[in-house]
């Protein structure tokens, strides 16, 4: 088409355009014809150029459509090879009975794996389909833009378009500026969302060049105004989070250093100024700080570079830390104006940013790792700032209260009811290396960096005067308790060793260390760990999670022991059984003591509440509590056969303590231990009267004798 316009231009120039210049045509009409014919010639030239640009754009689009189509075909082929049938209409993957053995196809346990596989393949296919749809929509907007800007072969044809990406970039920046200034329509927002979605690749990411040019041309100030405008409280009519997600992913794509960090350094510097300034269109029309808006936006994205989140966190701390010249009250907004539905807004940008880090556990770990050099390490300073007595001022909201009998009111700072939520999640992720509220594949595997953070948290919360249980009971720490409870359940292998005295540092405390298998291990003292376990056991389920974790780990220790047949004639084997059983008795006795203290305190639970959920088997009655590492099949069978009443030993310990009879037997606790060993014997194939059953009975006696040691240790740590 472009060549045809060029041919027609040549014909026109040869046969028409030169006529006014001939000797036969003179006067005013000739002069007017010269201008008119020249304009027509320019239109031919512009049409030729515009047709060339459109052709280039369509060729570019054809290549991209082919690439995306081939990727889609490839993933469909992979799904079919994996035993799936793919519906042509919906792209839904379902297991193909012809490719799956009937024995497995009808197995209830395998059914769950099949459903998970079907969902995963369907999501993968839909991701590629959506990439094609988004690219097609973005291309349509670019072509419409080219047509609108043509001006009868004028403006567009006069210059290079640069292809689809350049057109999309120019339109996106123009629309973003219009929206940020408050002059946009709903159509503008929809068009911007289409353009930005069309620029993502099949993995939902933006090219670095596009993302950086967009952010460079828009600027940090306009990005903040744009984010405020499209927020739930903004002036723009936006009903979708899609554009917020697009902008967040643009930030993720742009904030990289690569071989040249000039853009990154420049933008972070600009952001620091804009982040401290206040801007309009916050919740309820409030003026809010740029960092609050920026972190609110980031909550819609993922996959940020580690150094970006670290640098951003440090800049936010510097903005609020008095010791660094910051303003501790910089983020304060009125709690009433924030409203009950204000959770979407990152009014505390540091805490919200820590929540974002929790979704990238390695980032959280490197940010909070205190390192080996104590206070000289950045992570140690951050932990001290976040958890130390002389650290951060968590009063990030204000509350206005009238004075009785006076026509005035006073405004005073208060803590956010959601305060420390992000910190708690970040600590859980940083200490476990996993996303919050997920279970580990097994007990006891942590890096030294993860263990150092957990050790530091215990040290800081317990302090020199041993008060972790008291500190964590305070309402200010309410949002730390659940995440730290789940994290401590993940450290059951360490706490078991410490509570049973098997750790080298159990009684004196000490720093973390790397064991013979290269794992990071806690070095806290028994009393510290007891107070920490108590501190994070504010609710029945919290305590139950820790109790079940210790019980599950105990069964792992039992089933790992040599078979009973090897005990006869082998003192070494019996010693192994005996040491393990004494350790189990001490640990379960400690947990009974922790539970009893919860009732004695009267601040967390009543006996009636405990009895509401009292009879509970690990995988028997009711659903298992999340957050406990998975255990092996042999241990699972043991637990399935072991029904225990976990509440009775707690209540009986309360009665013993109330009567001041600390040496008295706790029949319920002893019965639980005896039943555990009976279940172990039976799951190992040793019934009543079988040879070797006597060894299980003797081992349970060792556990029962040691239980009181753990109970007494817990009561001493918590009530003296």
Buried (B, 14 or more C-beta within 10 A) or exposed (E): EBEEBBEEBEEBBEEEBEEBEEEEEEEEEBEEBBEEBEEBBBBBBBBBBBBBBBEBBEEBBEEBBEBBEEBBEEBBEEBBEBBBBBEEEEBBBBBBEEEBEEEBBEEEEBEEEBEEBBEBBBEBBBBBBBBBBBBBBBBEBBBEBBEEBBEEBEEBBEEEBBBBBBBBBBBBBBBBBBBBEBEBEEEBBBBBBBBBBBBBBBEBBBBBEBBBBBBBBBBBBBBBBBBBBBBBBBBBEBEEBBBBBBBBBBBBBBBBEEEEEEBBEEBBEBBBEBBBEEBBBBBEEBEBBBBBBBBBBBBBBBEBBBBBBBBBBBBBBBBBBEEEEBEBEBBBBBBEBBEEEBEBBBBBBBBBBBBBBBBBBBBBBBBBBBBEEEEEBBBBBBBBBBBEEEBBEBBBBBBEEEEEEEEEEEEEBBBBEBBBBBBBBBBBBBBBBBEBEBBBEEBBBBBBBBBBBBBBBBBBBBBEEBBBBBBBBEEBBBBBBBBBBBBBBBBBBBBBBBBBBBBEBBEEBBBBBEEEEEBBBBBBBBBBBBBBBBBBBBBBBBBBBBBBBBBBBBBBBBBEBEEBEBBEEEEEBBEBBBBBBBBBBBBBBBBBBBBBBBBBBEEBBEEEBBEEBBBBBBBBEEEBBEBBBEBEEBBBBBBBBBBBBBBBBBBBBBEBBEEEEEEBEBEBBBBBBBBBBBBBBBBBEBEEEBEBBBBBEBBBBBBBBBBBBBBBBBBBBBEE
